C-alpha cells in the first residue's frame, strides 16, 4: 500500500467524533421502537445529492433487485470491459484506442464550448471502449471527465474520477491538483494538504501547492480545536445523562493535566450541601 493510500484510510477527526458519540448513544440511550412518535418507525429516504438517486432506508420492503442494478449513467464496468477484450487482437485494441482518442478530442471541444454535460457523456463513451492496457490514455480521460463534472458541481463524482486517474498514473500532477482543490472545497482539509504535498514532490515550484502549504495547516488546527470542543461537549452531555440517576454530574469530576507528562488525571469531588 502506498503512502497516499494508507493516509486516506485514516478516519478524519470529525468521523472519530461522530463514531464516539454514536457509540455511546447506542449503549446508553434506550429508544422505544414501538412508539408511533419514534422517527425510526417511519420510512426515510437516503439521497445521494451528487447523483440524485433516492434509496429507501427500509429497502428490504422494495424491489431490491432493481436497486442493486441501478448505477449512474457514467459508470464504467471494467470487469465487463476486461472480459470483452479477451477475444480482441492487439490490432483491434489499437483500433479501439484510436477511436477513444477521437472521442477524447470531441469531448475536449465540447468542454471548450461549454457543453459540459455532453463532454461527460463523450468521455464516458471513450472510457467504455479504450482497452485497459492503455492506462495513460484512460487516466487522461478520467481526469478530463472530472474537469467537466467540476463545472457541473458534481464534486463527489469528480473526486472519484480524479482518484481513478491517479490510480492509473500516480505521477499525474493535474489530477492531484484537481482533487486537492475538490477536497478543500469539501472541507476535507487533511486530504487536500496531502495531495498538494504530493504535487510538490513532482513540481517543487507549483504556486498553488506552495500557497496551500501555508494556508491549510492553520485551518486544520482551527478545525481540530473546534471538533475537540464539540466532542467534549457531547461526552459531557452523555456523561450527565448517565450519572443523573446516581445524583451525580460531570461537575463531580475534575480533569487535571500534568504539565510535565501532558497526561490527564480525573479527581472525584463530592458536592457539599
Helices and strands as residue ranges (DSSP letters): H 3-8, H 13-28, G 39-41, E 45-48, E 53-56, G 59-61, H 64-69, H 78-85, H 90-112, H 116-127, H 135-151, H 155-168, H 173-185, H 189-202, H 207-243, G 244-246, G 250-252, E 253-257, E 264-268
